[in-house]
């Protein structure tokens, strides 16, 4: 069920109420007047801020480790 934020203009109180989208506007629990719905912020997922997939990180690590080992092996063979 959606959560809505309301403000009472009469007694200046804030309310967080869960109710259906088409339900009637609730009344203030303190003074009984109709509440005003506040604009609530919401979050969405953004592809630019999501972390990389675990498989990608693992593949990158393996590639880097493989390259490092190849370089170390070449250095050892050159020193002999």
C-alpha positions in Angstrom: 0.0 0.0 0.0 1.4 3.4 -0.9 2.7 5.8 1.8 1.7 9.4 1.6 2.9 12.5 3.5 0.4 15.0 4.6 0.4 18.4 6.4 -2.4 19.9 8.4 -2.7 23.6 7.5 -4.7 24.3 10.7 -2.5 22.8 13.4 0.8 22.7 11.3 1.5 19.0 11.9 3.0 16.4 9.6 1.5 12.9 9.0 2.7 9.8 7.3 -0.3 7.7 6.2 -0.5 4.4 4.3 -3.7 4.1 2.2 -4.9 3.2 -1.2 -4.4 5.5 -4.2 -8.2 6.2 -4.6 -9.1 6.5 -0.9 -10.5 9.7 0.5 -8.2 12.4 1.8 -7.7 11.6 5.5 -8.5 14.0 8.4 -6.1 15.3 10.9 -6.0 13.2 14.0 -5.5 16.3 16.2 -8.0 18.8 14.9 -10.2 16.8 12.5 -9.6 19.1 9.5 -8.7 17.8 6.0 -5.0 17.2 5.3 -3.0 18.6 2.4 -0.8 16.1 0.6 2.9 17.0 0.4 5.1 16.4 -2.5 7.3 13.5 -1.5 10.7 12.8 -3.0 11.3 9.4 -4.5 14.4 7.5 -5.7 14.9 5.7 -8.9 17.7 3.5 -10.0 20.2 5.1 -12.3 22.6 3.1 -14.5 25.3 5.7 -14.0 25.5 5.2 -10.2 24.9 1.5 -10.0 28.0 -0.6 -9.0 29.5 -2.9 -11.6 28.3 -6.5 -11.8 30.3 -9.0 -9.7 31.2 -11.0 -12.8 32.7 -8.0 -14.4 34.8 -7.2 -11.4 36.0 -10.8 -11.2 36.9 -11.0 -14.9 38.9 -7.7 -14.6 40.7 -9.1 -11.6 41.5 -12.4 -13.3 42.8 -10.5 -16.4 45.0 -8.2 -14.3 46.4 -11.1 -12.3 47.1 -13.1 -15.5 48.9 -10.2 -17.0 50.9 -9.6 -13.8 51.9 -13.3 -13.7 53.0 -13.3 -17.3 55.2 -10.2 -16.7 56.7 -11.8 -13.6 57.4 -15.0 -15.5 59.1 -13.1 -18.3 61.3 -11.2 -15.7 62.3 -14.4 -14.1 63.3 -16.0 -17.4 65.3 -12.9 -18.3 67.2 -13.0 -15.0 68.4 -16.6 -15.6 
